[in-house]
Amino acid sequence: MKPEFTSVLLDSTQLDYLRNPLWKRISDYQIDQAELAIPFSRKLAQTEGWMRRFCLLAIEEYKKFVYLCCVSKNGASPSIVVDKVWHLHLLYTTEYWKEYCPNILERELHHFPNVGGINDYNKHQDWYLETLKLYIHVFRQNPPEVFWRIPKEIIPFLLPENNKIKVTEQFTWKKTFENLHSKVFKYIHGKSVYK
């Protein structure tokens, strides 16, 4: 069973990830094995319907997640995208358990899914928020929103260059029609369309 959530403090060797031998092994690890007819990244693209570039970047985010799992006593909680990469990696059972865990991570890395209920949801939410804080602290960048859901609770912890939430107006035909209808109505009745 995964331990209860507590705040995590990392030592300087864990924070200086670029010099950490664990990060070096994770970063250098090639998940696409040459001897496979369908490499991992292509299988991921086929399974999830993702573009190849997105898959390769998602794999890099997975590597960061794995590093956080290994250096944090609480482990880490993946984003939906990262979890999909991890799930597929777990399906390569021989490679994952006999190569990746013992030789790259030098430990076992188990998956602890949400088993349901409000208590488990809250626990996983706490772990996810802690993971995002660790990500910012260790990698000295904000988690990319395309790979990581950024909840409002994490906004105060975001680095200044990206601490604005992007609010985009969703395109709908109804809004487009209403806007056009409004402009036509104003034009017909002699009111200015533009302010």
Legacy VTK file of the C-alpha trace (Angstrom):
# vtk DataFile Version 3.0
C-alpha trace
ASCII
DATASET POLYDATA
POINTS 195 float
0.000 0.000 0.000
1.250 3.456 -0.856
2.123 5.615 2.198
-0.136 8.465 3.288
0.644 11.837 1.729
3.088 14.127 3.521
5.049 17.084 2.178
8.365 16.057 0.685
11.727 17.738 1.078
14.459 16.667 -1.301
18.185 16.831 -0.677
20.597 18.739 -2.910
21.631 15.668 -4.929
17.998 14.990 -5.829
17.315 18.637 -6.653
20.397 18.878 -8.869
18.865 16.341 -11.215
21.249 17.004 -14.125
24.143 15.679 -12.034
22.183 12.876 -10.443
23.206 9.423 -11.781
19.585 8.244 -11.581
18.426 11.054 -13.865
21.295 10.348 -16.242
20.215 6.696 -16.531
16.529 7.601 -16.957
17.282 10.345 -19.458
19.609 8.147 -21.539
17.211 5.193 -21.497
15.892 4.351 -24.972
12.348 3.071 -24.634
12.214 2.416 -28.402
14.124 -0.841 -28.714
15.722 -1.384 -32.108
14.909 -5.100 -32.289
11.140 -4.567 -32.041
9.130 -4.491 -35.277
6.857 -1.805 -33.808
8.815 0.509 -31.497
7.232 1.658 -28.244
6.588 5.213 -29.483
4.791 3.933 -32.603
2.702 1.520 -30.503
1.834 4.432 -28.186
0.823 6.571 -31.176
-1.372 3.778 -32.561
-2.947 2.967 -29.199
-3.721 6.554 -28.189
-4.181 8.154 -31.608
-1.359 10.617 -30.907
1.070 12.159 -33.383
4.642 10.829 -33.203
6.108 14.120 -31.935
3.513 14.270 -29.170
4.409 10.684 -28.197
8.111 11.455 -28.005
7.466 14.505 -25.821
5.040 12.514 -23.654
7.782 9.903 -23.142
10.115 12.686 -21.955
7.452 13.808 -19.459
7.111 10.179 -18.354
10.858 10.101 -17.660
10.534 13.219 -15.479
7.616 11.629 -13.655
9.610 8.442 -13.036
12.483 10.484 -11.616
10.079 12.226 -9.225
8.647 8.834 -8.223
12.100 7.588 -7.339
13.376 10.620 -5.406
10.222 11.380 -3.434
9.386 9.230 -0.422
5.707 9.591 -1.408
6.325 8.652 -5.005
4.478 10.770 -7.547
1.099 10.890 -9.215
1.000 10.990 -13.022
-1.058 13.183 -15.293
-3.527 11.429 -17.588
-1.082 11.584 -20.524
1.877 10.358 -18.462
-0.259 7.586 -16.986
-1.082 6.348 -20.496
2.649 6.136 -21.300
3.280 4.311 -18.022
0.410 1.853 -18.604
1.803 0.914 -22.000
5.319 0.579 -20.575
3.976 -1.780 -17.897
2.583 -4.000 -20.673
6.151 -4.629 -21.831
6.460 -6.732 -18.679
9.768 -8.503 -19.285
11.556 -5.314 -20.326
9.916 -3.253 -17.548
10.567 -5.668 -14.656
13.827 -7.317 -15.769
15.608 -4.403 -17.472
14.115 -1.012 -16.659
13.430 -1.353 -12.943
16.582 -3.215 -11.854
19.118 -1.661 -14.237
17.837 1.876 -14.858
15.866 2.711 -11.713
17.694 0.243 -9.476
14.400 -0.385 -7.686
10.884 -1.573 -8.390
8.330 1.023 -9.428
4.750 -0.109 -8.876
1.549 1.501 -10.101
-1.029 2.395 -7.430
-4.327 3.142 -9.191
-7.185 5.039 -7.611
-9.489 2.380 -6.162
-12.477 4.718 -5.932
-14.279 6.716 -3.313
-13.877 10.280 -2.123
-11.055 9.484 0.328
-8.948 7.833 -2.355
-9.753 10.632 -4.804
-8.625 13.263 -2.266
-5.463 11.294 -1.484
-4.565 11.052 -5.180
-5.366 14.749 -5.662
-2.946 15.602 -2.826
-0.269 13.418 -4.430
-0.880 15.044 -7.815
-0.513 18.560 -6.357
2.678 17.497 -4.570
3.962 16.011 -7.834
3.399 19.318 -9.651
5.173 21.239 -6.861
8.094 18.812 -7.038
8.170 19.089 -10.832
8.485 22.880 -10.585
11.044 22.687 -7.803
13.242 19.993 -9.355
13.062 20.805 -13.071
12.823 24.583 -12.526
10.046 24.917 -15.082
6.291 24.736 -15.086
4.743 21.438 -16.137
3.623 21.772 -19.775
-0.157 22.161 -19.794
-0.489 19.926 -22.836
0.809 16.994 -20.727
-0.172 18.011 -17.176
-3.551 19.254 -15.938
-2.859 22.447 -13.963
-5.416 22.768 -11.149
-6.110 26.207 -9.682
-4.514 25.145 -6.366
-1.111 24.964 -8.053
-1.214 28.449 -9.614
0.565 30.142 -6.668
3.489 27.732 -7.141
3.945 28.296 -10.885
7.047 30.102 -12.033
6.446 33.709 -13.127
6.949 33.249 -16.860
3.946 30.928 -17.140
1.729 31.624 -14.154
-1.192 32.855 -16.233
-3.933 30.408 -17.003
-4.774 30.490 -20.658
-8.479 31.046 -21.052
-9.579 30.325 -24.560
-13.113 30.847 -25.736
-14.395 27.570 -27.046
-15.491 27.695 -30.664
-19.100 26.732 -31.258
-21.339 27.254 -34.251
-24.026 28.636 -31.946
-21.711 31.431 -30.671
-20.569 32.168 -34.204
-24.169 32.406 -35.446
-25.223 34.578 -32.471
-22.290 36.958 -33.072
-23.049 37.185 -36.784
-26.789 37.644 -36.150
-26.050 40.408 -33.652
-23.821 42.259 -36.132
-26.402 41.918 -38.935
-29.186 43.162 -36.611
-27.105 46.173 -35.587
-26.196 46.910 -39.208
-29.828 46.758 -40.384
-30.987 49.066 -37.615
-28.178 51.552 -38.210
-26.212 50.912 -35.053
-22.437 50.735 -35.117
-21.166 47.186 -35.295
-17.668 48.083 -34.130
-16.875 49.895 -30.920
LINES 1 196
195 0 1 2 3 4 5 6 7 8 9 10 11 12 13 14 15 16 17 18 19 20 21 22 23 24 25 26 27 28 29 30 31 32 33 34 35 36 37 38 39 40 41 42 43 44 45 46 47 48 49 50 51 52 53 54 55 56 57 58 59 60 61 62 63 64 65 66 67 68 69 70 71 72 73 74 75 76 77 78 79 80 81 82 83 84 85 86 87 88 89 90 91 92 93 94 95 96 97 98 99 100 101 102 103 104 105 106 107 108 109 110 111 112 113 114 115 116 117 118 119 120 121 122 123 124 125 126 127 128 129 130 131 132 133 134 135 136 137 138 139 140 141 142 143 144 145 146 147 148 149 150 151 152 153 154 155 156 157 158 159 160 161 162 163 164 165 166 167 168 169 170 171 172 173 174 175 176 177 178 179 180 181 182 183 184 185 186 187 188 189 190 191 192 193 194
